[in-house]
Amino acid sequence: MAVTENQIMTGARDFKSLRDVPVAASQHIYENTLVYLNAAGFAVVAVASATFWGIAKFEVDNSSGSAGDLIAEVFQKGSFEVPYSGVADTDRGVAAEGVDNFAVQELSSGPRVGTVMNAPRSGIAEVEIDVQV
């Protein structure tokens, strides 16, 4: 289920990979959540046909704005701990896709987020994010 508040996410962020992206109309991007691009190139919370674009550095509330009114900063590289139901040590090296704006699962048909590097505790995967441009 998509989250509706800022999150605490541990991991190794690559500050050199920060990118600005304009936010789509009526979108509320929460800090430390997955950010996607829609077909028009604007940041959105999550849609099945969107492209993964990174992890939000800060909250950006464009709920009442037009497309491009606000800019989100996203990390495009780094290793982040995210919810992954049923993850196990044997999942190391498995490609992960976004389920919503916070959780991931094994790649099937959704937007690729990155690769599982570790399963530090139950329900949490360390994922090396991989923005495909």
N, C-alpha and C positions, 0 to 999 in steps of 0.2 A: 504494500500500500504506500502510495506517495506520501512523503512527509510534508507537513505544513508549518514548519518552524525551523530556525537555524539549527544546525547539527554540529556536534563535536566529532571531528574525524582525525585520527592519528595517522601519521605517515611522514614520509620524506618528500617535501615539496621542492620542486625545481623553480625557483623564483625567476630564472632566466627564461622560463617557458611561458610566463604570463602573457596573455593576449586579451585585447579588448574586443568585445563583440556587442553590436546593438541588440537590444532586447525587443522581442515582438510585443505587439499590443496585448494588453490584458494578461500579462505574465508576471508572476511573483517568483523570483529566483531566490532560494534560501542559501545562506552561507554553508559551505562544505557539502553541497549537493551536486549531483550530476547535471550537466547542462548539455543540451542538444541544439542543433541547428535545424530549422525548418527549411523547406524548399526555397524560400525567399532569402535565406541567409541570416535570419534573425534567431536570437537565443530563445529557446522555449524550455518548459519544464520537462516534458517527455511526450513523444508521439512515436508510434510504431515505425513510421517511415522517415524519421529524423536521423541525423548523423550525430554521433557523440562528438562533443566539442571540448570537454574538459570538466574540471571541478571548480565551482564558484568560490572565489576568494572572499567575497562579501555578499550580503543580502542586497538585492535590487528589487524594489517594488514598482513595477510599471503597470499595476492592475488597472489604473484609470488613465493610462497614457496611450499614445499612438506608437506604432512601430518605429523604433529608432530614437524615441525621446530620451531613453536612458541607456547607459553602457554598462555591461557586466565585465568584470575581469575574471578570467579563468586560467587555472593551471592546466597546461597541456602535457606536462611530463611530471612523473613522480610515482611514488608507491603509496597507496592509501588503503586503510582498513575499512571495508564496507560490509554490510549485511549480505550473506550468501547462505540461504537455507540448505542445510545438509552437507556443507562443505567438509572435506576430509583431507588428510595429508596426501592421499592418492590423487587429489585434484591439482597438484602442482603442475604447471605447464598448460593447463586447460584454458582455452579462450573463454572470456566472460562477456556477456551482453548485459545491457541495462534492462532492468525490469520496470523501473520507474525512475524517479529523481534521486533515489538513494540506494536501492538494492541491486544486486547483480545475480546472475545465474549462468550455468553453462551455455555457451553460444548455441543458438538454434536458428532463429530467424530475425532476432532483434538487432539493434545497433551494437556493434562490437565496441567494448569499453577498454579491454586490455587482456592481460594474462595473469592467472592466479599464480602467485609466487610462494604463498604460504597459507596455512590455516592455523593462526595463532590461538584460536579458542572456538568453542562451539558457535556456529552460526556467523562467524566472521572470517572473511578472506582478505589477505593482503594482495591487492591487485596493482600491478604495474600498468598504469594507464597508457593507452596507445591511440592517439588521435590520428585517424586515417584521413589525410588530405590529398 
